[in-house]
């Protein structure tokens, strides 16, 4: 397959996944802002979310205060913000258009229809009027695109590069999300001087925080199934980092990356495959205690660098002309 | 005015009776409803084109008309014979002018008209193309002006486009009106990509058994990008851009995820000028440096060959009937429109005296731009052209204004007659000349207009070759 084609397929998938993850992130931030007495936390959480995409300075320059409406304008509608849903869906569609001959008609039409419908929904003002409904729509379109990919595409190289894009993007997004959410609860607890786990208010606060995190990754029901226990930060981290059966966990994403990388290997890609394999193996045998020894934030920072390194190596091995 | 559906007294011609019965049996507003459905589908499928001058990336729909254009099979049989004959002669002409030059020596066509033509590529002299086929893909524009009375308006031998609309229009009609197809015997067209692929494969250098065929596009923002992607997909070959290709040791390769792969046949949708910056336009970012070297070494086939423009040039057009006689020893089956070459003094005088009756076209023009339609033009436009003609007579030809046939077409106020033309796509391979029945029908949507080009508001229709 053409290197340029592989590159477009990979980025088509990454941008599709990115739109979904952005929708999940903002949706949960907005929902939190609806909870009684949580205004400040919700705004802090929205700000944290912007920080996660390293966008806070640009946002402040454009909109000043962090409030739900401006965040929607910035993260959904802003054509200049490369991380907005507008940009992600636009880029996903442009990449799909560049390789429309290499993907199934159904997949192309889905990407094209998503873009056209998105413009229409924005015209009608849905993102601001009914953000919940809108973010649900973004997620559904991403599910649809993935479903059509799996349901209609022959499992050739094109399919593998799409999958690589999806899972590398998702691993990155999940890691950043966990990092921000843990940082957030630590600072909030410190500010509220609520450090005693036996304090009932502490437990309630923790519950809503982790419940929101789990829901934003469609993992709330899974948590209950796996642990049949109350919700704790440590278990949330374990589920979202190490559980190989959890579709959005980092371990599960890395397993997919390794499997797909194996199938597209060429003469140059051995080192990339080795590094991906090593990362997946580490995630498989690691325990939460070991992560804690490094400190979660430091460990995640290293992990994000490793994921980034894999992306760069894949470009070198396959995608760059 | 000749209407293809209705006789002058308003009765429906026999080959349209089935359609008329079907339409009459539907509620009023039925077609209008289907029209909205069709537009939505076209947009979703992304069957769009862009117009130069619009914002980059603006995509438009080509208006699609739901009333089919029907050609009786017996008429088509004659057209097919005529098209085959014409394209054979045009290919022989190209082989001749880039080879021995018999037709020039015989004085059939003035040599300077060919050799000093801007479309004549001296780089092609003494270069053998596989099987001597220069124009593997030709689009011949036909117009009908009366009962079974057809003219060739122009030959397109460089990168004729529009075939994807022919195919998508048929698909759309079958999706919208399946019952209509049950009631008629309409010749299928969907196998065109198969014929095209076979043609391209047979044109491979050194008769390779399993040649690598690619489609070369200028890219995403080219007006016909949809068609390039569509044809590549339908044939199951790679769609490449110039930057995906490279030339090494006079061999063309493409960059793939498994290193470089040899390319044998390039169906290029880029004009000659942009193909190879080493030889042609030096600033071209679209082409492939060294491509011409590989071509000259016989290591790659270009479809169409470089330099085919010399045969479809409007100043060469008047000689096509003589070419047919010269190369094939046959009388032309299809009529040529009588053409005045304005560089000839007598012709120029006649043209200047009759500007209000004639159509004047730029010799190198295309897309319906830069032409004067005398009977429809204002005084100022005519005077403007008079000045242009006097300044550059060799840049123009003139023809009588043909009364193009009309076909009922959906317009804002219901169904009304609009002028149409026909572009069949003719494929030539070592095993012969082939085409799918019919072609692309273009329709001038503006009342009275004779300009059918999509860049100027023309639309398209599904074209049926139906059993008589």
Interface residues (C-beta under 8 A of the other chain):
Chain A: X1 X2 X3 X4 X5 X6 X94 X97 X98 X99 X100 X101 X102 X105 X108 X109 X112 X113 X116 X157 X161 X264 X266 X267 X318 X319 X321
Chain B: X43 X44 X45 X46 X220 X229 X230 X232 X233 X238 X239 X240 X241 X243 X244 X254 X255 X256 X257 X258 X259
